[in-house]
Amino acid sequence: MKNLLIFSLLLTLTSTSQASAVAPKSFTFIGSGYGHGVGLSQYGAKGQALEGKSATEILNYYFPDAQVTAVEDTGTISVNIAHQVLNLSLNVNNLDTFTVIGEGLIETSFPPNTPLDFAMGGNSINLGPASAKLWVVKWSNPNSVVTLNYGKTKFLVSHGYLQLRAVKAAGLGYRIEATNSLRLHDEYLYGIAEVPSSWPAASLQSQVIASRTYALMRMNSLKKACDCHVYNSKYDQAFVGYSKEGEPRYGQLWKAAVDATAVDEGHGLAITVDGLPVSVFFSSSTGGMTQRAIDVWGTEIPHLVNVPDPWSIDPAINKNYASWTKKVSQKVMAKAFGLPDIQSYEIVSRTVTNSVRFIKGFSSNGKTKVLPVGTFKTAVKLPSSWFDLPSN
């Protein structure tokens, strides 16, 4: 009888333990800021511009150990605008003509309103019956707008010229890499779409200077995977070509900001240390203070330091990300940690800015796993690393 009672008690305790170990269906995170938070805070720049600060004053604030000085920026930058595609087409407006030359082929001119359809064929790119590993496409009218189409994407180009190269992609075979080569000084910067063109002029100019500096550092080497110096995405900086300067009403404001940062025809303002451009970064907003590079990427960059950023957490300035709430499903959480399920979390450590550095997940089977916050927030798609313990 005694053994039966003990067995019944153990069964009851086991059932209770299993019931308490049921993992929540979802978790809700509450945080602030958007992006990595290193360097220039874009909403911080907006807030300071609204207070009357100049672009130089804004940049001196976020990069206190650097200076804003004139540097030479006459080089040509290659921007990837179509990555690993099998085919694409080009059209030009204003009754302009295309001049096309394939590697090892004779230059050919195409009459107005003639679409050019390129397609991969083996390890070369075909244009009609002609085939080459490299094609260069130019147009004669500087006011023309060229439309590049691939899949559901339409990209508008006005400046420079286009280059299409067949590049071998790991696991895919040969693909087309399309790049727009254009002058950094103004043509490339006209297409940068990092912030809304309706923002105050000083905030636009601070972004132009930061973007020029970023590009100058990337022009030191060509990336073989994309046949480019930079991609046109957030992984470098957002470049949308003519769509930025051609934006109704506000496009001219952005162009004016670019022109305002040009010192002369061959020099523009950049962020420098000892007269040389340096690595700079920028993100939408922070949780109230910018991050050091070492706290985010593990690399010490002396001029990237912590500075207070109260404008990012002011809802009057940063309506969407002064504070945010994100609900994440159990399935996504478990996948992020590589565990069967997630019962609870623990923030292991934070940086001096109060952003999360490491987070630990607990599974109902007793297993745990610690992740760097960068890995975690990417997996569950949190806007930033400034967040509190999740609730469910």
Summary of the structure (lengths in Angstrom):
residues: 392
radius of gyration: 26.1
end to end distance: 42.7
largest distance: 99.8
contacts: 1302
relative contact order: 0.20
helix: 26%
strand: 36%
